Amino acid sequence: MEGAVAHLRVRKRGRDRAISRPCGGMRDLFSAFNFLKQCATPGCKGLYPRRASEICQWVAFAMHDAHAIKPGAIKACTFDCFGTLIDWSSGLLAALRPLASQYAPGTSESDLLERYGRQERAVEAGPYLSYRGVLGEVTRRMFGPAADADALSRSLSTWEPFPDTVESLARLRSGFRLGVLSNIDDEMFEPILGKLGRPFEVVVTASQVRSYKPGEAHFREGLRRLGLEAHEVLHVAESRFHDIEPARRIGFRTVWVDRGRSASGAGDARPDLTVHSLAELVGLVGA
């Protein structure tokens, strides 16, 4: 977005005014929206030639480089699930606390999430295991061989969507084809898909591609099933390590959902756009 300029035309006090404002990078996105809000004052009779929401969308995606997200260019949105659509941290901690109280008393919640994230990465990077097997092996590595290896897999069906997830997916579905790319087994995913309202045309799981993100198999299979080029798909995820980095490498446009709490997903990848909720993304794309 460096070097981009937003050009608006407003009517204020009965006179037309042309206004330009530089957009100095994605870090200035909220400044751009504040600028739009200032234009939409009671004395301002309207923004045109586009509706205000369309102008917001244009400003959000007005980027001049090769990685630009341009309105109208995106035909589908794909999502990571856990941490992006499902409240991964809360669900995981609810399952880890009883194990920690028995086998690692005094361990803080932040340490539990950090240890889990580190061990999960290590197990998934090794020879392929079912996700149920991954959870069992992570449990044993964290708490020892006597710990209940099935505790995490049993709990997963109770994990809940974030409050904005279901409505946001329904609104996005009205304008885009949707897919989900998840590090999970098919049978474990069924109750989760039900909680999400089953809005996805394409569902790609680890058990289908026998691989875990950040491997590229999920992304390439998602593109094959959608029949689209990577630049036509917006991948939305909380994990920069598992999702944003490989998606960008393949050529997807990317949105990082920074919900402020990540254990397994920290990384250095730079997304095209950062939001703090799915509802915020819906507002930006005008769904």
LOFI-5498 format. One line per 2 residues: number of its first residue (from 1); for each residue x, y, z of C-alpha. Coordinates in steps of 0.02 Angstrom, whole numbers, plus 50000, padded with zeros to 5 digits. Layout:
REM LOFI-5498
NUM> X,Y,Z ~ ...
REM end
This chain:
REM LOFI-5498
1> 50000,50000,50000 ~ 50153,50113,50005
3> 50130,50257,49885 ~ 49943,50230,49861
5> 49829,50381,49868 ~ 49643,50380,49908
7> 49546,50503,49800 ~ 49373,50552,49864
9> 49242,50675,49808 ~ 49123,50742,49939
11> 48979,50865,49941 ~ 48986,50982,50090
13> 48881,51138,50117 ~ 48812,51120,49941
15> 48982,51120,49856 ~ 49087,50979,49784
17> 49260,50952,49855 ~ 49396,50839,49789
19> 49504,50768,49928 ~ 49660,50661,49916
21> 49746,50572,50059 ~ 49906,50466,50049
23> 49891,50288,50114 ~ 50062,50256,50190
25> 50050,50069,50216 ~ 49934,49945,50302
27> 49984,50019,50469 ~ 49888,50175,50415
29> 49728,50080,50376 ~ 49636,50142,50529
31> 49696,50319,50496 ~ 49617,50305,50324
33> 49452,50251,50400 ~ 49458,50394,50524
35> 49481,50509,50375 ~ 49325,50435,50294
37> 49228,50457,50456 ~ 49278,50640,50461
39> 49211,50661,50285 ~ 49046,50584,50335
41> 49001,50725,50455 ~ 48823,50793,50473
43> 48871,50937,50357 ~ 48929,50817,50223
45> 48787,50764,50108 ~ 48870,50610,50041
47> 49020,50521,49970 ~ 49017,50478,49786
49> 49034,50411,49651 ~ 49042,50254,49759
51> 48944,50216,49916 ~ 49040,50246,50077
53> 49058,50059,50111 ~ 49132,50032,49939
55> 49256,50173,49968 ~ 49305,50093,50134
57> 49336,49932,50042 ~ 49438,50020,49909
59> 49546,50109,50038 ~ 49573,49948,50135
61> 49637,49858,49982 ~ 49718,50003,49886
63> 49892,49933,49868 ~ 50006,49964,49720
65> 50128,49819,49732 ~ 50121,49643,49659
67> 50040,49573,49817 ~ 49892,49693,49813
69> 49718,49636,49862 ~ 49605,49721,49736
71> 49416,49733,49755 ~ 49333,49611,49636
73> 49490,49506,49612 ~ 49452,49387,49755
75> 49334,49245,49710 ~ 49350,49135,49865
77> 49401,49144,50047 ~ 49485,48999,50136
79> 49506,48988,50323 ~ 49608,48905,50455
81> 49490,48839,50588 ~ 49565,48827,50763
83> 49615,48997,50828 ~ 49531,49083,50680
85> 49351,49019,50686 ~ 49354,48913,50844
87> 49417,48981,51012 ~ 49570,48868,51016
89> 49653,48942,51171 ~ 49500,48930,51282
91> 49456,48754,51225 ~ 49633,48692,51241
93> 49661,48767,51412 ~ 49500,48689,51477
95> 49572,48519,51428 ~ 49749,48553,51488
97> 49708,48620,51661 ~ 49654,48453,51739
99> 49809,48368,51666 ~ 49922,48507,51730
101> 49846,48503,51904 ~ 49886,48318,51916
103> 50054,48307,51827 ~ 50125,48485,51821
105> 50049,48586,51964 ~ 50091,48769,51967
107> 50115,48784,51778 ~ 50043,48948,51715
109> 49917,48954,51573 ~ 50038,49047,51461
111> 50170,48913,51492 ~ 50045,48775,51455
113> 50000,48854,51287 ~ 50183,48886,51245
115> 50233,48707,51287 ~ 50087,48636,51191
117> 50126,48741,51037 ~ 50309,48689,51040
119> 50271,48504,51058 ~ 50132,48505,50928
121> 50249,48582,50799 ~ 50380,48450,50836
123> 50259,48303,50822 ~ 50176,48366,50663
125> 50346,48392,50582 ~ 50387,48206,50603
127> 50314,48053,50517 ~ 50128,48072,50482
129> 50011,48028,50625 ~ 49823,48052,50634
131> 49777,48210,50728 ~ 49710,48101,50867
133> 49882,48023,50873 ~ 49966,48194,50873
135> 49862,48249,51022 ~ 49904,48090,51116
137> 50090,48106,51084 ~ 50090,48290,51134
139> 50000,48245,51296 ~ 50130,48112,51338
141> 50274,48231,51300 ~ 50199,48366,51410
143> 50139,48263,51558 ~ 50221,48093,51549
145> 50166,47917,51498 ~ 50038,47902,51638
147> 49934,48050,51575 ~ 49768,48018,51487
149> 49822,48023,51304 ~ 49642,48040,51243
151> 49595,48189,51352 ~ 49626,48321,51218
153> 49541,48227,51076 ~ 49387,48197,51185
155> 49376,48381,51227 ~ 49391,48448,51051
157> 49207,48428,51006 ~ 49163,48546,51151
159> 49268,48691,51086 ~ 49160,48837,51034
161> 49165,48964,50892 ~ 49213,49144,50929
163> 49056,49252,50952 ~ 49074,49333,50780
165> 49116,49175,50682 ~ 48951,49102,50624
167> 48870,49266,50571 ~ 49029,49324,50485
169> 49044,49163,50385 ~ 48862,49176,50333
171> 48888,49354,50271 ~ 49049,49312,50180
173> 48964,49164,50097 ~ 48845,49285,50011
175> 48989,49360,49912 ~ 49126,49228,49906
177> 49151,49042,49889 ~ 49215,48975,50056
179> 49336,48839,50105 ~ 49421,48779,50264
181> 49596,48705,50276 ~ 49624,48622,50444
183> 49754,48516,50534 ~ 49628,48387,50595
185> 49553,48216,50557 ~ 49390,48205,50459
187> 49291,48116,50597 ~ 49349,48239,50730
189> 49299,48386,50620 ~ 49117,48337,50594
191> 49046,48411,50757 ~ 49149,48569,50731
193> 49080,48594,50555 ~ 48905,48579,50627
195> 48941,48718,50751 ~ 49003,48829,50610
197> 48843,48806,50509 ~ 48927,48706,50369
199> 48957,48857,50256 ~ 49106,48781,50163
201> 49107,48722,49983 ~ 49280,48647,50008
203> 49344,48559,50165 ~ 49526,48501,50167
205> 49591,48408,50320 ~ 49757,48335,50371
207> 49688,48159,50357 ~ 49640,48190,50175
209> 49812,48255,50121 ~ 49912,48160,50253
211> 50008,48316,50295 ~ 50004,48460,50418
213> 50020,48644,50387 ~ 50139,48734,50365
215> 50161,48605,50229 ~ 50085,48661,50065
217> 49972,48510,50032 ~ 49815,48588,50111
219> 49833,48746,50007 ~ 49868,48660,49842
221> 49724,48538,49866 ~ 49608,48683,49911
223> 49655,48772,49749 ~ 49629,48613,49648
225> 49454,48587,49717 ~ 49406,48770,49696
227> 49477,48773,49519 ~ 49556,48943,49551
229> 49726,49025,49543 ~ 49810,49068,49707
231> 49795,49256,49680 ~ 49605,49236,49668
233> 49593,49167,49845 ~ 49603,49259,50010
235> 49668,49149,50151 ~ 49613,49203,50325
237> 49705,49136,50476 ~ 49768,49170,50652
239> 49930,49072,50634 ~ 50067,49160,50539
241> 50178,49005,50553 ~ 50052,48874,50496
243> 49952,48977,50372 ~ 50008,49151,50322
245> 50185,49101,50278 ~ 50146,48951,50165
247> 49993,49036,50088 ~ 50095,49188,50038
249> 50233,49078,49970 ~ 50108,48995,49852
251> 50031,49161,49801 ~ 49871,49175,49903
253> 49818,49347,49965 ~ 49819,49336,50155
255> 49730,49408,50306 ~ 49801,49384,50480
257> 49667,49379,50616 ~ 49765,49445,50764
259> 49657,49397,50913 ~ 49798,49440,51032
261> 49832,49265,51097 ~ 49939,49143,50998
263> 50047,48998,51055 ~ 50078,48881,50910
265> 50055,49011,50774 ~ 50188,49144,50805
267> 50295,49183,50655 ~ 50374,49319,50550
269> 50265,49311,50394 ~ 50190,49477,50341
271> 50007,49467,50287 ~ 49926,49580,50157
273> 49801,49637,50288 ~ 49783,49623,50477
275> 49616,49623,50568 ~ 49569,49584,50748
277> 49407,49489,50716 ~ 49308,49411,50574
279> 49176,49545,50597 ~ 49308,49675,50556
281> 49352,49581,50396 ~ 49169,49574,50346
283> 49160,49763,50364 ~ 49314,49788,50256
285> 49257,49680,50111 ~ 49080,49748,50116
287> 48997,49577,50139
REM end
